[in-house]
Amino acid sequence: ECDWRFRRVLFRSLIGELDNVMKSENRFVNNAAHQLRTPLAGILSQIELAQNSHDIDAIKERLQHVTTSSKRLIHIINQLLSLSATQPEAKHIVQMKPLDLIKFAKKVTTELLPQADAKKIDLGFEGHDAPLWIKGDEKRLYDLIQNLIDNAIKYSTAGQKITVSVKPQDQKVCLCVEDEAIGIPKKDQAMIFERFYRGDNVNQSGGGVGLAIVKEIANLHDATVELDSRNEKKGTRFYVYFDAIDPPSS
């Protein structure tokens, strides 16, 4: 009888876990649909207005809005695809190999300089001369660093600085992205890595999945993410700690 009771409790537990997973996935699908529907509705609206207009300048303006909304839609779709590729079940296809995080982070930072320059933001990199090695998947690490920098650019204003740095710390390699923006309110900090969470910054464009992607990719690398915002220093600092490895043999 004890064995039967144990099985019943275990069965109920498994059913409960399955129910939670299904509810979570349903929320994800609903949120994703909402994120996609908004720019699509904007595109359709602008097309209809353009079709009913006979003013060439007005039509050009409508088409510019269509272009902007289309780019946002593509960005959201790419983010959702990236998020799906970072789920725990994708761990078996992650291609881990030795990687110099200083060289790699500097490369990603350099590629995002035009985006920062467009907003007159000073984006820079700091790192040691000597390589700092970790094991990582290049594609996913690119997404992690790109999302952290993109997030900093999004909330920074002209004249502010963003600094990307890679430094050794104990037996870890620490990647830091620091900005001088307004910072993240305390009440939002526990939720910012949740999918689609936007907090008080709803006026900013994006799907609210960038930091969720950062967290998922960090998990795939057995790395930890820490946040420091609105404390003794202005702005926000995201730290990602990776296990350091020995340099690969040549």
C-alpha positions in Angstrom: 0.0 0.0 0.0 2.9 2.4 0.8 4.3 1.7 -2.7 0.9 2.5 -4.2 0.7 5.8 -2.3 4.2 6.7 -3.4 3.4 6.1 -7.0 0.2 8.2 -6.7 2.1 11.1 -5.2 4.8 10.8 -7.9 2.1 10.7 -10.6 0.4 13.8 -9.2 3.8 15.5 -9.1 4.6 14.7 -12.7 1.1 15.8 -13.8 1.6 19.1 -11.9 5.0 19.7 -13.6 3.5 18.9 -17.0 0.7 21.3 -16.4 3.1 24.1 -15.4 5.2 23.5 -18.6 2.1 23.6 -20.8 0.9 26.8 -19.1 4.4 28.3 -19.5 4.4 27.4 -23.2 0.9 28.8 -23.7 2.0 32.1 -22.2 5.0 32.1 -24.4 2.9 31.5 -27.6 0.4 34.2 -26.5 3.1 36.7 -25.8 4.9 35.9 -29.0 1.7 36.4 -31.0 1.1 39.7 -29.3 4.6 40.9 -30.1 4.3 39.9 -33.7 0.7 41.3 -34.1 1.6 44.8 -33.1 4.1 45.6 -35.9 2.0 43.7 -38.4 -1.1 45.8 -37.5 1.1 48.9 -38.0 2.3 47.7 -41.4 -1.3 47.0 -42.6 -2.5 50.3 -41.3 0.2 52.3 -43.1 -0.4 50.4 -46.3 -4.1 51.1 -46.2 -3.4 54.8 -45.6 -0.9 54.9 -48.5 -3.4 53.2 -50.8 -6.0 55.9 -50.0 -3.6 58.8 -50.5 -2.8 60.7 -53.7 0.0 62.8 -52.1 3.4 61.5 -53.1 5.1 62.9 -50.0 2.4 61.3 -47.8 2.8 58.0 -49.5 6.6 58.1 -49.0 6.1 58.8 -45.3 3.7 55.9 -45.0 6.2 53.6 -46.8 8.9 54.8 -44.4 6.7 53.7 -41.5 6.2 50.3 -43.2 10.0 49.9 -43.5 10.5 50.8 -39.8 7.7 48.4 -38.6 9.1 45.6 -40.9 12.5 46.0 -39.5 11.1 45.7 -36.0 9.1 42.6 -37.0 12.2 40.9 -38.4 14.1 41.8 -35.2 11.5 40.2 -33.0 11.3 37.1 -35.2 15.1 36.7 -35.1 15.0 37.2 -31.3 12.3 34.5 -30.9 14.3 32.1 -33.1 17.4 32.8 -31.0 15.5 32.2 -27.8 14.2 28.8 -29.1 17.8 27.8 -29.9 18.9 28.4 -26.3 16.4 26.2 -24.6 17.8 23.4 -22.3 16.8 20.7 -24.9 19.2 22.4 -27.4 22.2 21.8 -25.2 23.2 18.7 -27.1 23.7 20.7 -30.3 25.8 23.5 -28.7 29.3 23.5 -30.3 31.7 24.3 -27.5 35.3 25.0 -28.2 38.1 27.0 -26.7 37.6 30.7 -27.3 39.6 33.9 -26.4 36.8 36.0 -24.9 38.9 39.2 -25.1 39.3 38.9 -28.9 35.8 37.7 -29.4 34.1 40.4 -27.3 36.2 43.1 -29.0 35.1 41.8 -32.4 31.4 41.9 -31.4 31.8 45.4 -29.9 33.5 46.7 -33.1 30.6 45.4 -35.2 28.1 47.4 -33.1 30.0 50.7 -33.3 27.9 52.0 -36.2 24.7 51.4 -34.1 26.2 53.3 -31.2 27.5 56.1 -33.4 24.1 56.6 -34.9 22.9 57.7 -31.4 26.1 59.6 -30.6 27.0 57.1 -27.9 30.6 56.4 -27.0 31.0 52.6 -27.2 34.4 51.3 -26.1 36.2 48.1 -25.1 38.6 47.4 -22.3 40.6 44.2 -21.9 43.9 42.7 -21.0 46.6 42.2 -23.7 46.9 38.5 -22.8 44.1 36.2 -24.0 41.5 34.9 -21.6 40.2 31.5 -22.6 36.8 30.0 -22.0 34.8 27.2 -23.7 31.9 28.6 -25.7 29.6 28.3 -28.7 30.5 31.2 -30.9 27.1 31.8 -32.4 25.3 31.8 -29.1 28.0 33.9 -27.4 27.7 36.4 -30.2 24.0 36.7 -29.4 24.7 37.1 -25.7 27.2 39.9 -26.1 25.2 41.6 -28.9 22.0 41.6 -26.8 23.8 43.1 -23.8 25.3 45.9 -25.9 22.1 46.4 -27.9 20.2 46.7 -24.6 22.7 49.3 -23.3 22.5 51.3 -26.6 18.7 51.2 -26.5 18.4 52.9 -23.1 21.4 55.3 -23.5 21.2 58.8 -24.8 23.6 61.0 -26.8 26.9 61.8 -25.1 26.7 58.8 -22.7 29.3 56.0 -22.6 29.0 52.2 -22.8 32.0 50.1 -21.8 32.5 46.5 -22.6 35.3 44.8 -20.7 36.7 41.3 -20.1 38.8 40.6 -17.1 40.0 37.7 -15.0 38.4 37.2 -11.6 39.5 34.3 -9.4 39.1 31.2 -11.5 36.5 33.0 -13.7 36.6 35.2 -16.8 34.2 38.2 -16.3 32.4 39.9 -19.2 30.9 43.3 -18.2 28.7 45.6 -20.2 28.3 49.0 -18.4 26.3 52.0 -19.4 25.4 55.4 -18.0 21.7 55.3 -18.6 18.9 55.8 -16.1 19.3 52.3 -14.6 16.8 49.6 -13.8 14.3 50.1 -10.9 14.7 47.8 -7.9 11.2 46.4 -8.4 12.0 45.3 -12.0 15.4 43.7 -11.4 14.1 40.3 -10.3 12.0 40.0 -13.5 14.2 41.5 -16.3 15.4 38.0 -17.4 11.8 36.8 -17.9 10.6 36.4 -21.4 8.7 39.5 -22.7 9.1 41.4 -19.5 9.3 45.2 -20.2 9.1 46.9 -16.9 8.6 50.7 -16.9 10.5 51.1 -20.2 7.6 50.2 -22.4 8.3 53.2 -24.7 11.4 51.4 -26.0 11.2 49.3 -29.1 11.9 45.6 -28.9 10.2 42.4 -27.9 11.4 42.1 -24.3 13.3 38.9 -24.9 16.9 40.1 -25.3 17.8 39.6 -21.6 16.0 36.3 -21.5 18.2 35.2 -24.4 21.3 36.4 -22.4 20.2 34.3 -19.4 19.5 31.2 -21.4 22.8 31.3 -23.2 24.6 31.9 -20.0 22.9 28.8 -18.6 24.0 26.7 -21.6 27.6 27.7 -20.8 27.2 27.1 -17.1 27.9 30.8 -16.6 26.2 33.2 -14.1 24.7 36.6 -14.8 24.7 39.4 -12.2 23.2 42.8 -12.3 24.3 46.0 -10.6 22.0 49.0 -11.1 21.0 52.2 -9.2 23.5 51.5 -6.3 26.6 53.6 -5.7 27.3 54.1 -9.4 24.9 55.5 -12.0 23.8 53.4 -14.9 23.7 49.6 -15.2 26.3 46.9 -15.2 25.7 43.4 -16.4 28.4 40.8 -15.4 28.7 37.3 -16.9 31.1 34.9 -15.2 32.5 32.1 -17.3 34.8 29.2 -16.1 38.3 30.0 -17.2 40.2 27.2 -19.0 43.9 26.7 -19.9 45.1 28.0 -23.3 44.6 25.4 -26.0 47.8 23.6 -27.0 49.1 24.8 -30.4 
